[in-house]
Amino acid sequence: FVFGFYLTSFAQIDFKSPPWETGCDTLTTQTEMNICSYEKFKIADSILNSFYDKLIGYIDSQYLSELRESKDTTDKIQLQYLEQLKEQKDAIIRSKKDFEEFLNSTTDIINFQYEGGTIRPFAVNTYALNLTVNQIKVLINLMDEIIDK
């Protein structure tokens, strides 16, 4: 599976037939379903992380470009814009960390609910996948706002 396509055309994910829907849902044993659900989550998680990386990379490139074009280091507007870009990048990094904490705490709730059962991994992975897909949609909207403005 190649993620490069999603790095360059993030808005083109077909949510009716997304890349994390691998067709492994037809497996029959609980172990197979647990493995399948984890693989689906990991695909979505990889896409989400690539979106965060793309967004951070875009802000970095904007910062470096602005810094290179900076001729007057006393221009308050230019300095303010550079600071704004740094703060925006920090906010994206915090958002990623906050989402990871939210994902972990939410899946912990499900983990405790199904503790000891063979369906526990499947339930945890399904919740993790759903939260991750929702966050992918949030990042697509952010990238549309920031990158494609």
C-alpha positions in Angstrom: 0.0 0.0 0.0 1.4 3.4 -1.0 0.7 6.4 1.2 2.4 8.9 -1.2 -0.9 9.5 -3.0 -2.5 10.7 0.2 0.3 13.1 0.9 -0.2 14.9 -2.3 -3.9 14.8 -2.7 -5.3 14.6 0.8 -8.7 15.9 -0.1 -9.3 13.1 -2.5 -9.9 10.3 0.1 -13.0 8.5 -1.0 -14.8 8.0 2.3 -17.3 5.7 0.7 -14.4 3.3 -0.1 -11.5 4.4 2.1 -8.0 2.9 2.0 -8.4 1.4 5.5 -11.3 -0.7 4.3 -9.2 -3.6 3.1 -11.9 -6.2 2.7 -10.7 -8.3 5.6 -14.0 -7.9 7.3 -15.1 -11.2 5.8 -12.7 -13.2 8.1 -14.4 -15.6 10.4 -12.4 -16.2 13.5 -12.2 -13.7 16.4 -8.4 -13.7 16.1 -8.6 -12.8 12.4 -11.2 -10.1 13.1 -9.0 -8.6 15.8 -6.0 -8.6 13.5 -8.0 -7.1 10.7 -9.4 -4.3 12.9 -5.9 -3.4 14.1 -4.6 -3.3 10.5 -7.5 -1.0 9.5 -6.7 1.3 12.4 -3.0 1.4 11.6 -3.7 2.4 8.0 -5.9 5.2 9.1 -3.4 6.2 11.8 -0.6 6.3 9.2 -2.7 8.6 7.0 -3.5 10.8 9.9 0.1 11.1 10.9 1.1 11.9 7.3 -1.5 14.7 7.3 -0.1 16.2 10.5 3.4 15.9 8.9 2.2 17.6 5.8 0.6 20.4 7.7 3.7 21.0 9.9 5.9 20.8 6.8 3.8 23.4 5.0 4.0 25.8 8.0 7.8 25.2 8.2 8.1 26.0 4.5 6.1 29.2 4.9 8.3 30.3 7.8 11.5 29.6 5.9 10.2 31.3 2.8 9.2 34.4 4.8 12.5 34.4 6.7 14.5 34.3 3.4 12.5 37.2 2.0 13.0 39.1 5.2 15.2 42.1 4.4 14.3 44.3 7.3 14.7 42.5 10.6 13.0 45.4 12.4 9.8 45.3 10.4 7.2 44.7 13.1 4.6 43.2 10.7 7.0 40.8 9.3 8.3 39.8 12.7 4.7 39.4 13.9 3.9 37.1 10.9 7.0 35.0 11.6 5.9 34.6 15.3 2.4 33.8 14.1 3.7 31.0 11.9 5.8 29.6 14.9 2.7 29.6 17.1 0.6 28.0 14.4 3.1 25.2 14.1 3.2 24.8 17.9 -0.6 24.6 17.9 -0.6 21.8 15.3 1.9 19.9 17.3 -0.2 20.3 20.5 -3.3 19.2 18.5 -1.6 16.0 17.5 -0.5 15.3 21.0 -3.9 16.1 22.4 -5.6 13.8 19.9 -3.2 11.0 20.8 -4.1 11.4 24.5 -7.8 11.6 23.7 -7.6 8.5 21.6 -5.7 6.6 24.3 -8.0 7.6 27.1 -11.2 6.9 25.1 -10.0 3.5 24.0 -9.0 2.7 27.6 -12.7 3.1 28.5 -13.6 0.5 25.9 -10.6 -1.7 26.9 -12.0 -1.8 30.5 -15.5 -2.5 29.2 -14.4 -5.6 27.3 -11.5 -6.7 29.5 -11.1 -10.4 29.5 -13.2 -11.0 26.4 -11.9 -12.2 23.1 -13.8 -9.3 21.4 -11.8 -6.7 23.4 -9.1 -6.0 20.7 -11.8 -5.7 18.0 -13.9 -3.3 20.1 -10.8 -1.2 21.0 -9.5 -1.1 17.4 -12.9 -0.2 16.0 -13.2 2.8 18.4 -9.7 3.8 17.6 -10.4 3.6 13.9 -13.6 5.7 14.2 -11.9 8.4 16.2 -8.9 8.5 13.8 -11.2 8.7 10.7 -13.0 11.7 12.4 -9.7 13.4 13.0 -8.6 12.8 9.4 -11.7 14.7 8.4 -10.9 17.5 10.8 -7.3 17.8 9.4 -8.6 17.7 5.8 -10.8 20.8 6.7 -7.8 22.5 8.4 -5.6 21.8 5.4 -8.2 23.2 3.1 -8.3 26.3 5.2 -4.6 26.7 5.6 -3.0 25.3 2.5 -5.6 25.9 -0.1 -6.7 29.3 1.0 
